[in-house]
């Protein structure tokens, strides 16, 4: 007997197959009928009328950083309000377990530096009712959430747990005994249900005091010892980030890809790695994709993990960054309350000093990330409501300033003062090198690519890409203006079955009898991302970016309606995922 019935929806089942109109019957936490369900008793069942709506599996986000937030926040927002029903944490080799008491402060500083999560919020919010990784899983499992959660074993935490202070230095190598202990603890974590292992090899990742992440230059012997732990297991994936997508050095790119391939070969388990398109190396991703194709032809299971839109940094007076952050005169008022800061910035004399200092800064700063954040006005955009994520270079601040006959730097200054200083400026930091979305279309259309890199739960004052599930359907399936649209069935597949299957979660991501009843009912015509906004609702009043959505009529997690018309129903059916999940019988 069905408990919940969805009637007359356009079912996009997650497999990539063409959509069709039909009904869905749910009993308990499982789908028991799809299409024509006349032979299933629906007496007394709640009915959702989905006529004119699309019905998809719940979205799967394999790249989040809610490791700390999970310990105090059952909502797991903003992901849960954008149709996500399953997440993975522990990505990029950072997290909070295993952790000895004397490493708590260092681990908080690492997450604050790498992922821009306020250290004060973590210090107050983390419960630290664990030391080992299995104990961390137990702690997460004891707390209800709106979504299912799985965790990788973070390499940095593992290293410092075993090596102590030496483990925090990327120049230090573990001894044979330490490496054996690291391998033993990784095996223990996998046995307890860790979904895999994650590490970082990028110079971008630093602690809050500027030190490189401790895994930056981990040797091949260290990595292969950990890879061998994973070999022969029924589950376990590897996630990593390397500077191979950023480099212009052919030898470095080749060497890093050789190492990535070798790890996947030795572990004999699936591996995904970050691929983005930087402005200074716009074609590097093609080389990496070619390497993936070649490796997969030889039976090595590696996949590029890509974003469905540009990785967007948000700048503002309350955000982590803005174009004038490094100007000394701005620095003198940077810590003022917002209202006082806005009043000070309206002073013509202060404005004049900041403009002089900014011009001097731009003369001194070389090409690269810092110059882009400070003066890349040709790729800075206002955010509309709802947000139009298909960027047009003609709408940039530089283009608008040119039309108005003013300097772009002056327009940026004025823009930051709008809405009482709450205005945010969007900068596509990656995946916009040619000022269009053509390369992204190629990336996400590749059968080898995984949709990921939302970084939801991280970069609290700079990035709000947890809404990428919503924006990808809006941009690619409904609103695209500057190129061909993509089939909505393939987009939904990328956000559901493809990621779930890679992780080993074979019981979700598909609308079919026997599968987990994780479902979204969506009004595609009204689906939209509202503008991101900064709130101070983390522990200790910590700051973060949040973003609402419209168009989600209902999100169903394990048969329970968790969100209805954008509002949380109070249901918290999410649980900890330990290891893989089998295909339904």
Secondary structure in CASP SS format (residue, H / E / C, confidence):
PFRMAT SS
TARGET T0000
AUTHOR 0000-0000-0000
METHOD secondary structure of the structure
MODEL  1
X C 1.00
X C 1.00
X C 1.00
X E 1.00
X E 1.00
X E 1.00
X E 1.00
X E 1.00
X E 1.00
X E 1.00
X E 1.00
X E 1.00
X C 1.00
X C 1.00
X C 1.00
X C 1.00
X C 1.00
X C 1.00
X C 1.00
X E 1.00
X E 1.00
X E 1.00
X E 1.00
X E 1.00
X E 1.00
X E 1.00
X E 1.00
X C 1.00
X C 1.00
X E 1.00
X E 1.00
X E 1.00
X E 1.00
X E 1.00
X E 1.00
X C 1.00
X C 1.00
X C 1.00
X C 1.00
X C 1.00
X C 1.00
X C 1.00
X C 1.00
X C 1.00
X C 1.00
X E 1.00
X E 1.00
X E 1.00
X E 1.00
X C 1.00
X C 1.00
X C 1.00
X C 1.00
X E 1.00
X E 1.00
X E 1.00
X E 1.00
X C 1.00
X E 1.00
X E 1.00
X E 1.00
X C 1.00
X C 1.00
X E 1.00
X C 1.00
X C 1.00
X C 1.00
X C 1.00
X H 1.00
X H 1.00
X H 1.00
X C 1.00
X C 1.00
X C 1.00
X C 1.00
X C 1.00
X C 1.00
X C 1.00
X H 1.00
X H 1.00
X H 1.00
X H 1.00
X C 1.00
X E 1.00
X E 1.00
X E 1.00
X E 1.00
X E 1.00
X E 1.00
X C 1.00
X H 1.00
X H 1.00
X H 1.00
X C 1.00
X C 1.00
X C 1.00
X C 1.00
X C 1.00
X C 1.00
X C 1.00
X H 1.00
X H 1.00
X H 1.00
X H 1.00
X H 1.00
X H 1.00
X H 1.00
X H 1.00
X H 1.00
X H 1.00
X H 1.00
X H 1.00
X H 1.00
X H 1.00
X H 1.00
X C 1.00
X C 1.00
X C 1.00
X H 1.00
X H 1.00
X H 1.00
X H 1.00
X H 1.00
X H 1.00
X H 1.00
X C 1.00
X C 1.00
X C 1.00
X C 1.00
X C 1.00
X C 1.00
X C 1.00
X H 1.00
X H 1.00
X H 1.00
X H 1.00
X H 1.00
X H 1.00
X H 1.00
X H 1.00
X H 1.00
X C 1.00
X C 1.00
X C 1.00
X E 1.00
X C 1.00
X C 1.00
X E 1.00
X E 1.00
X E 1.00
X E 1.00
X E 1.00
X E 1.00
X E 1.00
X H 1.00
X H 1.00
X H 1.00
X H 1.00
X H 1.00
X H 1.00
X H 1.00
X H 1.00
X H 1.00
X H 1.00
X H 1.00
X H 1.00
X H 1.00
X H 1.00
X C 1.00
X C 1.00
X C 1.00
X C 1.00
X C 1.00
X C 1.00
X C 1.00
X H 1.00
X H 1.00
X H 1.00
X H 1.00
X H 1.00
X H 1.00
X H 1.00
X H 1.00
X H 1.00
X H 1.00
X H 1.00
X H 1.00
X H 1.00
X H 1.00
X H 1.00
X H 1.00
X H 1.00
X C 1.00
X C 1.00
X C 1.00
X E 1.00
X E 1.00
X E 1.00
X E 1.00
X E 1.00
X E 1.00
X C 1.00
X C 1.00
X C 1.00
X C 1.00
X E 1.00
X C 1.00
X C 1.00
X C 1.00
X C 1.00
X C 1.00
X E 1.00
X C 1.00
X C 1.00
X C 1.00
X C 1.00
X C 1.00
X C 1.00
X C 1.00
X H 1.00
X H 1.00
X H 1.00
X H 1.00
X H 1.00
X H 1.00
X H 1.00
X H 1.00
X H 1.00
X H 1.00
X H 1.00
X C 1.00
X C 1.00
X C 1.00
X C 1.00
X C 1.00
X C 1.00
X E 1.00
X E 1.00
X E 1.00
X E 1.00
X E 1.00
X E 1.00
X H 1.00
X H 1.00
X H 1.00
X C 1.00
X C 1.00
X C 1.00
X C 1.00
X H 1.00
X H 1.00
X H 1.00
X H 1.00
X H 1.00
X H 1.00
X H 1.00
X H 1.00
X H 1.00
X H 1.00
X H 1.00
X H 1.00
X H 1.00
X H 1.00
X H 1.00
X H 1.00
X H 1.00
X H 1.00
X C 1.00
X C 1.00
X C 1.00
X E 1.00
X E 1.00
X E 1.00
X E 1.00
X C 1.00
X C 1.00
X C 1.00
X C 1.00
X C 1.00
X C 1.00
X C 1.00
X C 1.00
X C 1.00
X H 1.00
X H 1.00
X H 1.00
X H 1.00
X H 1.00
X H 1.00
X H 1.00
X H 1.00
X H 1.00
X H 1.00
X H 1.00
X H 1.00
X H 1.00
X H 1.00
X C 1.00
X C 1.00
X C 1.00
X C 1.00
X E 1.00
X E 1.00
X E 1.00
X E 1.00
X E 1.00
X C 1.00
X C 1.00
X C 1.00
X C 1.00
X E 1.00
X E 1.00
X E 1.00
X E 1.00
X E 1.00
X C 1.00
X C 1.00
X C 1.00
X C 1.00
X C 1.00
X C 1.00
X C 1.00
X C 1.00
X C 1.00
X C 1.00
X C 1.00
X C 1.00
X H 1.00
X H 1.00
X H 1.00
X H 1.00
X C 1.00
X C 1.00
X C 1.00
X C 1.00
X C 1.00
X C 1.00
X H 1.00
X H 1.00
X H 1.00
X H 1.00
X H 1.00
X H 1.00
X H 1.00
X H 1.00
X C 1.00
X C 1.00
X H 1.00
X H 1.00
X H 1.00
X H 1.00
X H 1.00
X H 1.00
X H 1.00
X H 1.00
X H 1.00
X H 1.00
X H 1.00
X H 1.00
X H 1.00
X H 1.00
X H 1.00
X H 1.00
X H 1.00
X C 1.00
X C 1.00
X C 1.00
X C 1.00
X H 1.00
X H 1.00
X H 1.00
X H 1.00
X H 1.00
X H 1.00
X H 1.00
X C 1.00
X H 1.00
X H 1.00
X H 1.00
X E 1.00
X E 1.00
X E 1.00
X C 1.00
X C 1.00
X C 1.00
X C 1.00
X C 1.00
X C 1.00
X C 1.00
X C 1.00
X C 1.00
X C 1.00
X H 1.00
X H 1.00
X H 1.00
X C 1.00
X H 1.00
X H 1.00
X H 1.00
X H 1.00
X H 1.00
X H 1.00
X H 1.00
X H 1.00
X C 1.00
X C 1.00
X C 1.00
X H 1.00
X H 1.00
X H 1.00
X H 1.00
X H 1.00
X H 1.00
X H 1.00
X H 1.00
X H 1.00
X H 1.00
X H 1.00
X H 1.00
X H 1.00
X H 1.00
X C 1.00
X C 1.00
X C 1.00
X E 1.00
X E 1.00
X E 1.00
X E 1.00
X E 1.00
X E 1.00
X C 1.00
X C 1.00
X C 1.00
X C 1.00
X C 1.00
X C 1.00
X C 1.00
X H 1.00
X H 1.00
X H 1.00
X H 1.00
X H 1.00
X H 1.00
X H 1.00
X H 1.00
X C 1.00
X C 1.00
X C 1.00
X C 1.00
X E 1.00
X E 1.00
X C 1.00
X C 1.00
X C 1.00
X C 1.00
X E 1.00
X C 1.00
X C 1.00
X C 1.00
X C 1.00
X C 1.00
X C 1.00
X E 1.00
X C 1.00
X H 1.00
X H 1.00
X H 1.00
X H 1.00
X H 1.00
X H 1.00
X H 1.00
X H 1.00
X H 1.00
X H 1.00
X H 1.00
X H 1.00
X H 1.00
X H 1.00
X H 1.00
X C 1.00
X C 1.00
X C 1.00
X C 1.00
X C 1.00
X C 1.00
X C 1.00
X C 1.00
X H 1.00
X H 1.00
X H 1.00
X H 1.00
X H 1.00
X H 1.00
X H 1.00
X H 1.00
X C 1.00
X H 1.00
X H 1.00
X H 1.00
X H 1.00
X H 1.00
X H 1.00
X H 1.00
X C 1.00
X E 1.00
X C 1.00
X C 1.00
X C 1.00
X C 1.00
X C 1.00
X C 1.00
X C 1.00
X C 1.00
X C 1.00
X C 1.00
X E 1.00
X C 1.00
X C 1.00
X E 1.00
X E 1.00
X E 1.00
X E 1.00
X C 1.00
X H 1.00
X H 1.00
X H 1.00
X C 1.00
X E 1.00
X E 1.00
X C 1.00
X C 1.00
X C 1.00
X E 1.00
X E 1.00
X E 1.00
X E 1.00
X E 1.00
X E 1.00
X H 1.00
X H 1.00
X H 1.00
X E 1.00
X E 1.00
X E 1.00
X E 1.00
X E 1.00
X C 1.00
X C 1.00
X E 1.00
X E 1.00
X C 1.00
X E 1.00
X E 1.00
X E 1.00
X E 1.00
X E 1.00
X E 1.00
X C 1.00
X C 1.00
X E 1.00
X E 1.00
X E 1.00
X E 1.00
X E 1.00
X C 1.00
X C 1.00
X E 1.00
X E 1.00
X C 1.00
X C 1.00
X C 1.00
X C 1.00
X C 1.00
X E 1.00
X C 1.00
X E 1.00
X C 1.00
X C 1.00
X C 1.00
X C 1.00
X E 1.00
X C 1.00
X C 1.00
X C 1.00
X C 1.00
END
